[in-house]
Amino acid sequence: MKFNREQFFDGVRKFEGALTQQQVNGLNFILDSMEKDPFPTNIEHAAYMFATVKHETGHTYQPIHEYGSHKYFVRRYGSHTKVGRRLGNDTPEEGATYAGRGDVQLTGENNYEKAEEALRKYYPDIVKEFEQRTGKRFDLTVGDQPNDEQDAENASDPTIAYAIMSHGMRTGMFTTRKLSDYDSAKGFDARNARKIINGLDQADLIVRYYKKFLPILRQSLISNSVVKSTSPADKPADSPPTDDTAIAPTPPTNTVAIEGVKPYRDIGLGGVLKNDAKTILPANIGLNTVSEWIQQSTGWPQWIVDLLPKLVVVLIICTVLWLLYRVVTYVMHNFRENERVKLQAMINANPHMKDIVLK
């Protein structure tokens, strides 16, 4: 697939507004990578990839690291936790080593190993380019070669992050669910396609993004020689493994359940509110995102975090009602006071009215 960049960015700006240079660079890189991908896909799948990356990267369209402190990751994904063990983390520290990274927040040692193996097999040119560019051997895991403590960070490399996202969504590497599972005669099922990454978490929000990107990609498409994914996952001999997952809070049987994506590393509460303001709707006023940011920052129990949006709504309603009460009582008080002043003035001017008023 080839796309007209001017038409594409004109379309994106209509729903994103002014784009930062970071967003422009990220969108351009994804377009370039799609055009060069040895396993091209169709427009519907491409639109859903863009929608997913928009959400998972906090609207930056660039690979990010899951937000949180070292202690948070150890507490959440360490080997002493059920989630950590199912993700294949062997020590508490590996909870932090294999925290979420990239375009879709790859999480857990097992998943880093699967991604490493998949890229070596299906994307040898990308692996070769990465090694030539960085001067080091491609690896996503630690402990299997000298001085490899930072190898998991390679999942945040834009080229590697794209390949992981593309391969994982096309083949089902994350949750055993893949893009082609949601093709039908009625069209692409964008809502349930969220199960490829993270159950149905924020599914409706991502559907809205998908519906924005789909016409943009169609209108900016220059050429398209492939109308159906030619992913190696469509070949029985290359079917992906079906144990663990990258990120899926409500996955199908035999997949790993892990908490929702946290794409807000180092942007602060102001950044969270700014990003949410771009997608404000009655059903999506940003409270869930803010509470998620608070949970990642404080480590509070999930049940407390889940209550925060409800408590904020109740507080807003109570505040509005209290303000209305104060306005009404103020108006009524002023009205009564004015009437009293008028009556007193009339009595002062006509002393005989005092007896009438008293009666």
C-alpha positions in Angstrom: 0.0 0.0 0.0 1.1 3.5 -0.8 -0.5 6.7 0.7 -0.6 10.3 -0.3 0.9 12.1 2.7 -0.7 15.4 2.2 -4.2 13.9 2.0 -3.5 11.7 5.0 -2.4 14.5 7.2 -5.2 16.8 6.1 -7.6 14.1 7.2 -5.9 13.5 10.5 -5.8 17.2 11.4 -9.6 17.3 11.0 -10.1 15.2 14.1 -6.8 15.6 15.9 -6.5 19.3 15.5 -3.0 20.8 15.3 -0.4 18.0 15.4 2.9 18.2 17.4 6.1 17.3 15.6 6.3 14.2 17.7 2.9 13.1 16.4 3.8 13.9 12.8 7.0 11.9 13.1 5.2 9.0 14.6 2.4 8.9 12.0 5.0 9.2 9.2 7.0 6.4 10.6 4.0 4.1 10.8 3.0 4.9 7.2 6.5 4.2 6.0 6.6 1.0 7.9 3.3 -0.2 6.5 4.4 0.6 3.0 7.6 -1.4 3.5 6.0 -4.2 5.5 6.8 -7.6 3.9 3.4 -8.8 5.1 1.0 -6.0 3.9 -2.5 -5.9 5.1 -5.8 -4.4 4.0 -7.2 -0.9 4.7 -9.5 -2.0 7.5 -6.7 -3.7 9.3 -4.4 -0.7 8.8 -7.0 1.6 10.2 -7.4 -0.5 13.3 -3.6 -0.6 13.7 -3.5 3.2 13.7 -6.4 3.4 16.1 -4.8 0.9 18.5 -1.4 2.7 18.4 -3.1 6.1 19.0 -4.6 4.7 22.2 -1.7 2.6 23.4 0.9 5.3 23.0 -1.1 8.1 24.7 -1.9 9.8 21.4 1.8 10.3 20.6 2.0 7.6 17.8 5.5 6.8 19.2 6.7 3.8 21.2 6.4 4.5 24.9 7.2 2.8 28.2 4.4 1.9 30.5 4.0 4.6 33.2 5.0 3.7 36.7 7.8 3.4 39.2 10.2 0.5 39.6 8.4 -0.5 42.8 5.1 -0.4 41.0 6.2 -2.8 38.3 7.8 -5.2 40.8 4.6 -5.1 42.9 2.4 -5.6 39.9 4.3 -8.0 37.7 7.0 -9.6 39.9 7.4 -13.4 40.2 5.6 -13.3 43.6 2.4 -12.3 41.8 -0.1 -14.5 39.9 0.1 -12.2 36.9 3.9 -12.2 37.0 4.2 -15.9 37.1 1.8 -16.4 34.2 3.8 -13.8 32.2 6.9 -15.9 32.8 8.7 -13.5 35.1 11.1 -15.5 37.2 12.1 -12.9 39.8 10.5 -9.9 41.4 12.9 -7.6 39.5 11.7 -9.0 36.1 8.4 -7.3 36.8 10.2 -4.1 36.1 12.5 -5.5 33.5 9.7 -6.7 31.3 7.1 -3.9 31.9 5.1 -2.6 29.0 6.9 -1.1 26.0 6.4 -0.2 22.4 3.4 0.5 20.3 1.1 -2.0 22.1 2.8 -2.3 25.5 4.5 -5.7 25.2 4.6 -7.1 28.8 6.3 -10.1 30.5 9.4 -12.2 29.8 7.5 -14.9 27.9 6.1 -12.3 25.5 9.4 -10.6 25.0 10.9 -14.0 24.1 8.1 -14.8 21.6 8.5 -11.4 20.0 12.2 -11.8 19.7 11.8 -15.2 18.1 9.1 -13.9 15.7 11.1 -10.9 14.5 14.2 -13.1 13.8 12.0 -15.5 11.8 9.7 -13.1 9.9 11.5 -9.8 9.9 15.2 -10.7 9.3 15.8 -7.4 7.3 14.5 -5.3 10.2 16.7 -7.3 12.6 19.7 -6.8 10.3 19.0 -3.1 10.0 18.7 -2.7 13.7 22.0 -4.4 14.4 23.8 -2.3 11.7 22.3 0.9 13.0 22.9 0.2 16.7 26.1 -1.8 16.5 24.7 -4.5 18.8 23.1 -7.9 18.5 19.3 -7.8 18.4 17.8 -9.2 21.6 14.8 -8.4 23.8 15.7 -10.5 26.9 18.3 -10.2 29.5 20.7 -12.8 31.0 21.6 -14.7 27.8 24.6 -12.6 26.8 27.1 -10.3 28.5 26.1 -6.7 29.3 22.5 -7.2 28.2 20.7 -5.6 31.2 19.1 -3.0 28.9 18.1 -5.3 26.0 14.4 -5.3 26.9 14.5 -1.5 26.0 15.0 -2.6 22.4 11.2 -3.1 22.3 10.9 0.7 22.4 12.9 1.1 19.2 10.4 2.4 16.6 11.3 -0.1 14.0 11.2 -3.0 16.4 8.0 -1.7 18.1 6.2 -1.5 14.7 7.2 -5.0 13.7 6.0 -6.4 17.1 2.7 -4.6 16.7 2.2 -5.6 13.1 3.2 -9.2 13.6 1.3 -9.6 16.9 -2.0 -8.1 15.6 -1.8 -10.1 12.4 -0.9 -13.5 13.8 -2.5 -13.5 17.2 0.8 -13.6 19.1 -0.6 -11.5 21.9 -3.9 -13.2 22.9 -4.3 -15.8 20.1 -6.8 -13.4 18.5 -5.8 -11.8 15.2 -7.1 -9.2 12.8 -8.5 -11.6 10.2 -10.6 -13.2 12.9 -12.9 -10.1 12.8 -13.4 -9.9 9.0 -16.9 -10.8 7.8 -19.3 -10.2 5.0 -20.8 -7.4 7.2 -17.4 -5.7 7.5 -14.6 -5.6 10.0 -15.8 -6.0 13.6 -13.7 -3.2 15.1 -15.2 -3.5 18.6 -14.4 -7.1 19.2 -11.1 -6.7 17.5 -9.9 -5.1 20.8 -9.5 -8.6 22.1 -6.4 -8.8 20.0 -4.7 -6.6 22.6 -6.7 -6.0 25.8 -10.0 -7.7 26.1 -12.7 -5.1 25.6 -11.0 -2.4 27.6 -11.7 1.0 25.9 -13.1 -0.9 22.9 -15.7 1.7 22.0 -13.2 4.5 22.3 -10.9 2.7 19.8 -13.8 2.0 17.5 -14.2 5.8 17.3 -10.6 6.2 16.3 -10.9 3.4 13.8 -13.9 5.1 12.2 -11.8 8.3 11.8 -8.8 6.6 10.3 -10.6 4.3 7.9 -12.0 7.0 5.5 -8.7 8.9 5.8 -6.7 5.9 4.6 -9.1 5.1 1.9 -9.0 8.6 0.5 -5.2 8.9 0.7 -4.5 5.4 -0.8 -2.5 5.7 -3.9 -2.0 2.0 -4.7 -3.0 -1.2 -3.1 -1.9 -4.5 -4.6 -2.9 -6.6 -1.6 -6.5 -6.6 -0.4 -6.1 -9.4 2.1 -3.4 -10.0 4.6 -0.7 -12.3 3.5 0.5 -12.8 7.0 2.4 -16.0 7.7 -0.2 -16.6 10.4 -2.6 -17.6 7.6 -0.4 -20.6 6.9 -1.1 -23.6 9.1 2.6 -24.5 9.4 3.4 -21.1 10.9 0.5 -20.8 13.4 1.6 -18.7 16.4 1.8 -20.2 19.9 -1.4 -19.9 22.0 -0.3 -19.7 25.6 0.3 -16.4 27.3 -0.4 -12.9 26.0 1.1 -9.5 25.9 -1.8 -7.5 27.4 -5.3 -8.9 27.9 -7.3 -8.2 31.1 -10.3 -10.3 29.8 -8.7 -12.8 27.4 -10.0 -16.1 26.1 -9.1 -19.4 27.9 -5.4 -20.1 28.4 -4.2 -16.6 27.8 -2.7 -14.3 30.4 -4.7 -11.7 32.2 -2.9 -8.5 33.0 -4.0 -5.0 34.0 -5.0 -2.5 31.4 -2.4 -0.5 29.4 -0.8 2.5 31.1 0.5 4.7 28.3 1.2 7.8 30.4 4.8 7.7 31.3 6.3 10.9 32.5 3.6 13.2 31.0 2.0 14.2 34.3 -1.6 14.9 35.2 -1.7 18.0 33.0 -0.7 15.9 30.0 -3.4 13.3 30.7 -6.1 16.0 30.9 -4.8 17.6 27.7 -4.9 14.3 25.8 -8.4 13.5 27.2 -9.7 16.9 26.1 -9.1 15.8 22.5 -11.6 13.0 22.8 -14.2 14.5 25.1 -17.6 13.0 24.8 -20.5 12.4 27.2 -19.5 8.8 27.6 -15.8 9.6 27.8 -15.0 12.5 29.9 -11.5 11.4 30.8 -12.2 10.3 34.4 -11.2 6.7 33.8 -7.9 7.8 32.3 -7.2 10.1 35.2 -8.0 7.4 37.8 -5.7 5.0 35.9 -2.9 7.6 36.1 -3.5 8.0 39.8 -3.4 4.2 40.3 -0.1 4.0 38.5 1.3 6.9 40.5 0.1 5.8 44.0 -0.3 2.0 43.7 -3.7 2.2 45.4 -5.9 -1.0 45.3 -7.9 -1.3 42.1 -11.3 -1.1 43.9 -10.4 2.3 45.2 -9.3 3.5 41.8 -12.5 2.2 40.3 -14.5 4.3 42.8 -12.7 7.5 41.9 -14.6 8.4 38.7 -17.9 7.7 40.5 -16.9 9.8 43.5 -15.8 12.6 41.2 -19.2 12.5 39.4 -21.1 12.5 42.7 -18.9 15.4 44.0 -19.6 17.4 40.8 -23.4 16.8 41.1 -23.4 17.7 44.8 -21.4 20.8 44.1 -23.8 21.9 41.3 -26.8 21.3 43.5 -25.2 23.2 46.4 -24.4 26.1 44.2 -28.0 26.1 42.8 -29.3 26.1 46.4 -27.1 29.0 47.4 -28.2 31.0 44.3 -31.9 30.3 45.0 -31.6 31.2 48.7 -29.6 34.3 47.9 -32.2 35.5 45.4 -35.1 34.7 47.9 -33.3 36.5 50.7 -32.7 39.6 48.6 -36.3 39.6 47.5 -37.6 39.4 51.0 -35.1 42.1 52.2 -36.2 44.4 49.4 -39.8 43.9 50.2 -39.1 44.6 53.9 -37.2 47.8 53.1 -40.1 49.0 50.8 -42.6 48.3 53.5 -40.6 50.1 56.2 -40.2 53.1 53.9 -44.0 53.2 53.3 -44.6 53.0 57.1 -42.1 55.8 57.8 -43.9 57.9 55.2 -47.4 57.1 56.5 -47.3 56.4 60.2 -51.0 55.3 60.2 -50.1 52.3 58.0 -48.3 50.8 61.0 -51.5 50.0 62.7 -52.9 48.4 59.4 -49.7 46.3 59.0 -49.9 45.1 62.6 -53.5 44.1 62.2 
